[in-house]
Amino acid sequence: MSPTAPASTSLRVWYDLTVAAGEDPAQKALDLALEQTVELPADLVAAEVLERAAGRVEEVAEGGPGRFRAAVAFPAEVWEGADAGTLLALLFGNASLQRGVRVAAVDWPPGLLQRPDLGPRCGIAGVRSACGVAARRPLLATALKPLGTPAADLARQAGLFARGGIDLIKDDHGLADPPGARFAERLARCQEAVAEANRQTGGSSLYVPHLTGPPAVLAERLAAARAAGCRGVLIEPLGRGLDTLGWIGDAGLFALAHPALTGAFFGPDHGIAPGVLLGQILRLAGADGVIYPHAGGRFAFSLEDCAAVENALRAPFGGSGAWRPAFPVPAGGLDLARLPGLLDRLGPDTILLIGGSLYREPDPVESSRRLAALLREWTW
Amino acid sequence: MSPTAPASTSLRVWYDLTVAAGEDPAQKALDLALEQTVELPADLVAAEVLERAAGRVEEVAEGGPGRFRAAVAFPAEVWEGADAGTLLALLFGNASLQRGVRVAAVDWPPGLLQRPDLGPRCGIAGVRSACGVAARRPLLATALKPLGTPAADLARQAGLFARGGIDLIKDDHGLADPPGARFAERLARCQEAVAEANRQTGGSSLYVPHLTGPPAVLAERLAAARAAGCRGVLIEPLGRGLDTLGWIGDAGLFALAHPALTGAFFGPDHGIAPGVLLGQILRLAGADGVIYPHAGGRFAFSLEDCAAVENALRAPFGGSGAWRPAFPVPAGGLDLARLPGLLDRLGPDTILLIGGSLYREPDPVESSRRLAALLREWTW
């Protein structure tokens, strides 16, 4: 076999480069390809090491005044067997400290797409099954809030939502381990309140606790959630480590990813495209569902950003054995009045996360019931 | 005690807000204070919960056209007992998904500064002691590179650096678990090569491996590094989880933090000031040394950014029992010719990380020796 990796074994990253006056785009692309791999000028690296490990600029094309798109191919040596954290650093680790570098798209090689230790462990089908939902319909989720509420009151609220037939009742992401609603007490109370409601209604709502804490505590809490009967948990992959997502899946629970901190990467000229970070990277890291701020809510996401995230989470990648599809979980101030249009656009493979809007309704049980019925009956 | 938290028990964050035409700065500050805590409009939150948990805008002052600085105080309910990941999300989690929000400064409450589970476990004194350096002088570090080099060759290189008297010989951060230099083989070979050099020279150089992998693998590798006799490890806190830093310290090793991905947060109008993220937050999370791109190298850091990071890592915080100081580790293309000026500015509580410049020298042992001698003899 030739030491030159054929194109199909390369991981190709498409970078948008913004070039300052006097800066040479070809040089900027080459510096980037070296910075993300060997971290030395080419003249200090042996030829066979450059061949084996250095990023290779495949093309640089002008896209507008001072804007260029560069394709950089990374050989197997730098991504084979790599965990999600290492792959994210390969794409943008040191590059983050430069200026005017944005990851626009990635071509993932078959060698990554087929790895059983990457991608969602449950995926859309697994989460549906955990929720006891056989029909191909959107799932309905809500958040327990606000932070500052005692655990007993959060549990009471969880019970009401379960009685209303909401599929997934998750902790608000601000709920870590606050004095008024410690994780252990919250887990026990909320899980019991939802189980009690299920016994009364014959439903199968799930309580989804938020996992936080340093590594040892995180592992204890995951074990506690599992022992309490939870089927999935919420986690912030940028705060806790990208690879906690797959680790949760390996423990037999589904992982909902929260987008806290990810917005730091969404600069117009510097960062990572939302579809790549929230879609492809969180999916490869093992998220079974990814929460993202839907357009028209209280965050600065466009419809185009949303569509890119949704597509990256659901699109088939590679052949058989490739990453399972994951649920898009639109959130961030969804307006109940706009729900019909949203449902038409989003389709059935969606988890609708309705938080604040439900808290505005006078009767949460009744409002939840109406929403749940709407999702059950919607046709496309 | 009044339910209103006195000012000294609040965590105060100073945000720079960039306000679009028609946007009200006071409203933007209030929305931010609620978004980072209760995640509901104030009219949907009970008064006692607002009092206990919501962020409170203390002031909003104009700082220029369209620019405002807002002070937001967060009550104990939202930070007491919180791990570093939760604190970072409190400062900027959902705010990252907005536009024009930059964390400029933080006043940490005594209740956080005194917590034994935060802050460096070894600190500057502990790392010096691990290196067997009694004198108050800068430590000298270098990186094993490039990625793509077989483990045996990296080990040979490590032995040369150790013979030259370099205190800390760390993996390049691109070295995760590549096929040509798997972690286990690299650890065994590099550690042995450095130990052998120490036996020959009577020196006490340390090999500092880079820890990567999903949580279970990360724990195995930390245990392996410890068993092999390593005294510290390198980690990327944004890829692996902020709280892996303190977890490494709790295992009795020092933690060097790599800045991969952190640059995503350094937008001029949106993000976190470098001194806060690389300095205060990584120090509170438990970094004993923080690598950062020094001004004048190949990254876009100003001298002012550097000084802010250095000050935040070394400055005394709070009283006795407060976070230990941590080493600034300037890197990113330090030029040997500019070393005297750098040493004068940086002072003795510094780890100088000289990577690429050493690889340019014809004789790495001799060059390392000259550098080590320079640091031993420098006086301030």
Interface residues (C-beta under 8 A of the other chain):
Chain A: D31 E35 Q36 T37 V38 E39 L40 P41 L44 V45 V49 L50 R52 A53 A54 A76 E77 V78 E80 G81 A82 D83 A84 G85 T86 L88 A89 L90 F92 G93 N94 A95 S96 L97 Q98 R99 D117 A143 K145 P146 L147 G148 T149 D172 H173 G174 A176 D177 P178 P179 G180 T212 G213 P214 P215 A216 V217 L218 A219 E236 L238 G239 R240 G241 L242 D243 T244 G246 W247 D250 P259 A260 L261 T262 G263 A264 F265 F266 G267 H270 G271 I272 P293 R298 F299 A300 F301 G332 G355 G356 Y359 R360
Chain B: D31 E35 Q36 T37 V38 E39 L40 P41 L44 V45 V49 L50 R52 A53 A54 A76 E77 V78 E80 G81 A82 D83 A84 G85 T86 L88 A89 L90 F92 G93 N94 A95 S96 L97 Q98 R99 D117 A143 K145 P146 L147 G148 T149 D172 H173 G174 A176 D177 P178 P179 G180 T212 G213 P214 P215 A216 V217 L218 A219 E236 L238 G239 R240 G241 L242 D243 T244 G246 W247 D250 P259 A260 L261 T262 G263 A264 F265 F266 G267 H270 G271 I272 P293 R298 F299 A300 F301 G332 G355 G356 Y359 R360
